[in-house]
Amino acid sequence: MDQFRLTLISALVFILLLPLVGFGQPASAKRWYKGNTHAHTLRSDGDSTPEEVAKWYKENGYNFLFITDHETITPVDELNRSLGVVDEFAVFTAQEITDRTGGKPYHVNALNISSVIMPNRGTSPVKNLQLNIDAVRKSGGVPQVNHPNFGWALSAAEISQLKNVNLIEIFNGHPLVNNLGGGGSPSVESMWDAVLTSGKLIFGVASDDVHTVKKLGDRKQPTPGHAWVMVNAAELSQKAIAAALDRGDFYASTGVELESYSADKNSIAVAVKNERWSKYIIQFIGRGGRVLAESMESPATYKIRGDEGYVRVKILESNGKAAWTQPVMIRK
């Protein structure tokens, strides 16, 4: 990703370019790190040791891994001593807060924390999540709302009411989380568009939610390697990666890699790193999830009109892979 450079030009009054990758620092001060923000080990409900899980990610080209065991903080110092490589691979501390109300699951990842946060048992979906989000922030961590369609637990209207949270899983690699919706329930990506349309800015994460590395060939199992984030940060440290995620300096992917991305007061442009035999559709998506424009060619450019509400880019690959950039909120 060394070729990936962000060009930011001062925005017009009606455009707010908050979530652009690399915003606020020259591209030369940063690099790209591939990572997973959702993983489990034998310390909660995974089938493998922390070392086995971390080793898989290191050997498969990842730069970082947050271990998010339920209601426990998995120690990472020994893992980093044995597997860590400066600015190339690191394991970070985190937790998945596992809560329920009304018989439905409400899970929040707490990234970059050092002590366990117990579920707060809110009496409604919004209260439940907000209490846990607030607890993560109080602990100095970064909250991530997980798999909204798991157990058909969350609606876009409920997500829109949440405060002080910037991350939501729009793709989760577990085979039982209903990413695509169904039976009258919307897909998670459609829910993301509904939240953005309401005016709430939230960034889309793709992650594995890995529970097993012992059955790698069985896609009925929550195995690793299905989804990740590419984070633009100044260094490979827990603090830097968590902060970059929190401010939207990343894109999400299930296999598509970007060559370049830029945004200014007039346009948004993206280029895809082509894989042999693959073809791509680049979509520019705005208010209500409407496809504003699409292109079969890379690079592709969208000319901003000013009435879109927001613009995000989705890239679809011919074998089912995808990538999602973070939304650019457009204000009149």
Buried (B, 14 or more C-beta within 10 A) or exposed (E): BEEBBBEBEEBBEEBBBBBBBBBEBEBEEBBBBBBBBBBBBBBBBBBBBBBBBBBBBBEEEBBBBBBBBBBBBBEBEEBBEEBBEEEEBBBBBBBBBBBBBEEBBBBBBBBBBEEBBEBBEBEEBBBBBBBBBBBBBEBEBBBBBBBBBBBBBBBBEBBBBBEEBBBBBBBBBBBEBBBEBEEEBBBBBBBBBBBBBEEBBBBBBBBBBBBBBEEEEEEEBBBBBBBBBBBBBBBBBBEBBBBBBBBBBBBBBBBBBBBBBBBBBEEBBBBBBBBEEEEBBBBBBBBEBEEBBBBEEBBBBBEBEEEBBBBBBBBBBEEEBBBBBBBBBBEE
